[in-house]
Amino acid sequence: MLRKKHSETEQELRDPRYGILFERPQAGLVTARNRLYQVPHCNGDGYRHPSAAVAMREIKSEYGWGVIFTEPCEMHHTSEITPFIERCL
């Protein structure tokens, strides 16, 4: 958890030109914390190292990302793409 070192709020410290990034956009039924968006990408952990992928998303959310995605995911056993290690449901 991040701790503030100063008494100023984040809004007082922020350059007003970047205020739009910290608005709370709505996507369907969900409202994001801000407009900071981490695109889907593959970190290579796949189903063999699920805790590593969780730790990566946890760190990104701790440091302020509003929307965080994970790597590609196999939805059905027929979509299996060996030898690559992807997530699977």
Secondary structure by P-SEA (a helix, b strand, c coil): cccccccccccccccccccccccccccccccccccccccccccccccccaaaaaaaaaaaaaaccccccccccccccccccccbbbbcc
